[in-house]
Amino acid sequence: MFPLNTWYVAARSEEIPADRPLGRRICKQPMALFRNSAGQVAAVLDFCPHRGAPLSLGKVEGDTLVCGYHGLAMGCDGKTVSMPCQRVRAFPAIQSFPVHEAHGFVWVWPGDAALADTALVPKFEWQDNPAFAYGGGLYHIACDYRLMIDNLMDLTHETYVHSTSIGQKEIDEVPCQTRVDGEHVITERYMAGIEAPPFWKMALRMNGLPDDQPVDRWQICHFTPPSHIMIEVGVALAGQGGHAAPEAVKAASWVVDFITPETDTSMHYFWGMARKFKPQDASLTEQIREGQGKIFAEDLEMLERQQKNLSAFPDRKLLMLNIDTGGVQSRKLIDRLLAAEQGATA
């Protein structure tokens, strides 16, 4: 259901402190993530080989993760190190997972460790770029991760689910276009000479621009495997060039979506916005983060109820429309990756 030989976001960097582990299930694998004495992150199976207790309920001491049940200490490589009054070094090692920390996120490779390559960790324009300010959060959502991909690659739902914030009728009225460029799916929609919805009126005011004039609005959704979606969004004062308008007459951002499968019907959703106006304004970052969090919370109920319906009617065939093309092409790309992995295993 999900590719394994790839990098997924497992956590935000601040979620893993120096003194205790973080438990998180990634692609059905229970993992305990912790930092060694140098601050580097390690990930091991969240399973103590002594009595099967979750290591994520333990504590970190130096370079070891100490089980909170009987004190068995594990190294970053999954090998047992010590236990009070016991000989445990002959214990077989538990599984460890390749980890890489970059750009404020901790990435994990749940598949074949021999294939892990940090050069494959994706890089995006907004990362470590002083022209941008980033704020975001995390939601746990009880749905198939591909439903979120469908959701984000077809923003038509904004008119209905987000009617009081970013939705407007023009999204329904202007068709979107989808294209595939290798392992990259792009769905884009451009709306000219319209009234900005409430969220974007707020963004215009925050950038020192009038909110009572017509704007040109754009939504450009980029899917890259295994499940990362970056969406170029923004508005510019009408007639100034739209997406290509000078920075002085627009409010533009990247909507950041890292979608990490937990199980077949649950996921970790790392959301955020990388803003390309007034990046030094920390209070603005927090205000936008709070507003965006409320918008994404509206998706949460819809997706979880959708999953319950799909689980209740597993044989029901769903209808496809042209607005679904972005999600359909993204799923085809995922299916090709899965087939390639299965072929390599066979």
C-alpha positions in Angstrom: 0.0 0.0 0.0 2.9 2.4 0.5 6.5 2.4 -0.8 9.1 1.5 1.9 12.4 2.2 0.2 12.1 6.0 0.5 12.3 8.8 3.0 9.3 9.8 5.1 9.1 12.6 7.7 8.9 10.9 11.1 8.9 13.9 13.3 9.6 17.6 13.6 13.1 18.1 15.2 11.7 19.7 18.3 9.5 16.6 19.0 12.6 14.6 20.0 14.3 16.1 23.2 17.6 15.1 24.6 16.4 13.1 27.5 13.5 10.9 26.3 12.5 8.9 23.2 9.6 9.5 20.9 7.4 6.6 19.9 5.9 6.7 16.4 4.5 4.1 14.0 5.7 4.6 10.4 4.5 2.4 7.6 3.2 -0.2 10.2 6.7 -0.2 11.9 6.7 0.9 15.6 9.8 3.0 16.1 11.5 4.6 19.1 13.4 7.8 18.0 16.0 9.3 20.4 19.1 11.4 20.4 22.5 10.3 21.5 24.9 12.4 23.5 26.0 14.3 20.4 22.4 15.2 19.6 22.1 12.9 16.6 18.9 11.0 16.1 18.6 7.3 16.0 15.6 5.1 15.3 15.1 1.5 16.5 12.2 -0.9 16.6 10.0 0.1 19.6 10.3 -3.4 21.1 12.5 -4.4 24.0 14.0 -7.9 23.3 13.7 -8.8 26.9 9.9 -8.8 27.5 8.6 -6.9 24.5 8.0 -3.6 26.3 7.9 -0.5 24.2 11.3 1.2 24.4 9.6 4.6 23.8 8.4 4.4 27.4 12.0 4.4 28.6 14.7 7.2 28.9 17.9 8.3 27.3 21.2 7.9 29.1 24.3 9.0 27.2 24.3 7.1 23.9 21.8 4.4 25.0 18.0 4.0 25.2 17.1 2.4 28.5 13.9 0.4 28.7 11.5 1.7 31.2 10.5 -1.9 32.3 13.6 -3.6 33.6 16.5 -1.2 32.6 17.9 -3.0 29.5 20.0 -0.4 27.6 20.1 -0.4 23.8 22.6 1.3 21.5 21.7 3.4 18.5 22.4 0.4 16.3 19.8 -1.7 18.1 22.4 -3.8 20.0 21.9 -4.5 23.7 24.6 -2.8 25.8 23.9 -3.5 29.5 21.3 -4.4 32.1 21.7 -4.3 35.9 23.2 -7.6 37.2 22.6 -9.3 33.9 24.7 -10.5 30.9 22.9 -9.3 27.8 25.5 -8.5 25.2 24.7 -11.8 23.4 21.1 -10.7 22.8 20.3 -10.4 19.1 20.1 -6.8 17.9 16.7 -5.4 17.2 16.1 -3.6 13.9 17.4 -0.1 13.5 16.3 2.3 10.8 18.3 4.9 8.7 17.6 8.4 9.9 18.5 11.8 8.6 17.7 15.2 10.2 17.4 18.2 7.9 15.5 21.4 7.5 13.8 21.1 10.9 12.5 17.6 10.2 13.6 14.0 11.1 13.4 11.7 8.1 13.3 7.9 8.4 13.8 5.1 5.8 11.5 2.2 6.7 12.7 -0.2 4.0 15.9 -1.9 3.0 18.6 0.0 5.0 21.3 -0.9 2.3 19.4 1.3 -0.2 19.1 4.4 2.0 20.8 7.4 0.5 20.6 10.8 2.2 21.0 12.5 -1.3 17.5 11.3 -1.9 16.0 13.4 0.9 13.9 16.0 -1.0 14.9 19.6 -1.1 12.5 22.5 -1.6 12.9 26.2 -2.4 11.6 27.4 1.0 14.0 25.2 3.1 16.7 27.2 4.9 15.9 30.2 2.7 15.9 33.5 4.5 13.3 34.9 2.1 10.7 32.6 3.7 9.2 32.2 7.1 7.9 28.7 8.1 5.3 27.7 10.6 3.4 24.4 10.9 2.1 21.6 12.9 1.1 17.9 13.0 -2.2 16.1 12.8 -2.9 12.4 13.3 -5.7 11.5 10.9 -7.5 8.1 10.8 -7.5 7.6 7.0 -5.6 6.0 4.2 -2.7 8.5 3.4 -3.8 8.4 -0.3 -7.1 10.1 0.6 -5.1 13.1 1.8 -3.1 13.1 -1.5 -6.5 13.1 -3.4 -7.6 15.9 -1.2 -4.6 18.1 -1.8 -4.3 17.4 -5.5 -7.9 18.5 -6.1 -8.6 21.8 -4.3 -12.1 22.0 -5.6 -13.2 21.0 -2.2 -12.1 24.3 -0.8 -15.4 25.9 -2.0 -17.3 23.6 0.3 -15.1 22.4 3.2 -13.3 25.8 3.7 -16.1 28.2 2.6 -15.4 30.7 5.3 -11.6 30.9 4.9 -10.0 30.0 1.5 -13.0 28.7 -0.5 -14.8 30.7 -3.1 -17.1 29.9 -6.1 -14.4 30.8 -8.7 -12.5 27.6 -7.7 -15.5 25.6 -9.0 -15.9 27.8 -12.1 -12.3 27.8 -13.3 -11.0 24.3 -14.6 -7.7 23.0 -13.4 -5.0 21.4 -15.6 -2.9 18.4 -14.8 0.4 17.3 -16.3 3.0 14.7 -15.4 6.8 15.3 -15.6 8.6 12.1 -14.8 8.1 11.5 -11.1 6.3 14.8 -10.6 2.6 15.5 -10.9 1.4 19.1 -11.3 -2.2 20.4 -11.1 -2.7 24.1 -11.5 -5.5 26.6 -11.5 -5.4 30.3 -12.2 -8.2 32.7 -11.4 -8.1 36.3 -12.7 -9.9 39.4 -11.5 -11.7 37.9 -8.5 -12.4 39.0 -5.0 -9.9 37.5 -2.5 -11.4 35.1 0.1 -11.0 36.0 3.8 -7.7 34.3 4.4 -6.0 36.0 1.5 -7.6 39.4 2.4 -5.9 39.0 5.7 -2.6 38.1 4.0 -2.8 41.2 1.7 -3.4 43.4 4.7 -0.5 41.8 6.6 1.8 42.6 3.6 0.7 46.2 3.5 -1.6 45.8 0.4 -5.2 46.8 -0.1 -7.8 44.0 0.5 -10.7 45.6 -1.4 -9.3 45.4 -4.9 -9.7 42.5 -7.4 -6.8 40.0 -7.4 -5.4 37.3 -9.6 -5.1 34.0 -7.6 -3.2 30.8 -8.3 -3.0 27.3 -6.9 -0.2 25.0 -8.2 -0.1 21.6 -6.6 3.2 19.6 -6.9 3.2 15.9 -5.9 6.5 14.0 -5.6 6.8 10.5 -4.2 6.3 8.9 -1.9 3.7 11.3 -0.6 5.0 14.9 -0.5 2.8 17.7 -1.8 4.0 21.3 -2.1 1.4 23.9 -3.2 2.2 27.3 -4.6 -0.6 29.6 -3.5 -1.1 33.3 -3.5 -2.8 36.4 -4.8 -1.6 39.5 -6.6 -3.3 42.7 -7.3 -5.2 42.2 -10.6 -3.4 43.0 -13.8 0.1 42.9 -12.3 1.2 39.6 -13.7 -0.5 37.1 -11.4 1.8 34.3 -10.4 4.7 36.1 -12.0 3.9 39.5 -10.4 6.6 41.4 -8.5 6.8 40.5 -4.8 5.7 44.1 -3.9 2.2 43.6 -5.2 1.4 40.0 -4.0 1.1 37.7 -1.0 2.6 34.3 -1.9 3.4 31.1 0.0 4.1 27.4 -0.3 1.7 25.2 1.5 3.8 22.4 2.9 2.3 18.9 3.2 4.4 15.9 4.3 2.1 12.9 4.5 3.5 9.9 6.4 1.5 6.6 6.5 1.1 5.0 9.9 -1.1 2.1 9.0 -3.4 1.2 6.1 -6.0 3.5 7.5 -4.1 6.1 9.5 -1.4 8.7 8.8 0.7 11.5 10.3 0.1 14.8 8.5 2.9 17.4 8.9 1.4 20.6 7.6 2.7 24.1 7.3 3.1 27.3 5.3 6.3 28.8 4.0 5.5 32.5 3.6 7.4 34.7 1.1 6.4 38.1 2.6 7.6 39.7 5.9 9.6 36.6 6.9 11.1 38.3 9.9 7.7 38.9 11.6 7.4 36.1 14.1 4.0 37.2 15.3 2.7 37.0 11.8 4.1 33.5 11.4 2.2 32.4 14.5 -1.0 34.1 13.4 -0.9 32.4 10.0 0.1 29.0 11.6 -3.0 29.3 13.9 -5.3 30.2 11.0 -3.9 27.4 8.7 -4.2 24.9 11.5 -8.0 25.7 11.8 -8.3 25.3 8.0 -6.7 21.9 8.0 -8.8 20.8 11.0 -11.8 21.1 8.7 -10.3 18.5 6.4 -9.7 16.1 9.3 -13.3 15.3 10.0 -14.2 15.0 6.3 -11.3 12.5 5.6 -11.9 10.4 8.7 -15.7 10.1 7.9 -14.8 9.3 4.3 -12.5 6.5 5.5 -15.3 5.0 7.6 -17.6 5.0 4.6 -15.0 3.4 2.4 -14.3 0.7 5.0 -18.0 0.0 5.4 -18.4 -0.3 1.6 -15.1 -1.9 0.4 -16.5 -3.1 -2.9 -18.2 0.1 -3.9 -16.6 1.6 -7.0 -16.0 5.3 -6.8 -16.8 7.7 -9.7 -14.0 9.7 -11.3 -14.3 13.2 -12.8 -11.8 15.4 -14.5 -11.1 17.3 -11.3 -9.7 13.9 -9.9 -6.9 13.8 -12.5 -4.1 15.0 -10.1 -4.9 12.4 -7.5 -5.3 9.7 -10.1 -1.9 10.4 -11.7 -0.3 10.6 -8.2 -1.7 7.2 -7.3 -0.5 5.8 -10.6 3.0 7.0 -9.7 2.8 5.4 -6.2 1.6 2.1 -7.9 4.6 2.1 -10.2 7.0 2.5 -7.2 5.2 -0.3 -5.4 5.4 -2.6 -8.4 9.1 -1.8 -8.8 9.8 -2.6 -5.1 7.8 -5.9 -5.3 9.7 -6.8 -8.5 13.0 -6.2 -6.9 12.0 -8.3 -3.9 10.9 -11.1 -6.1 
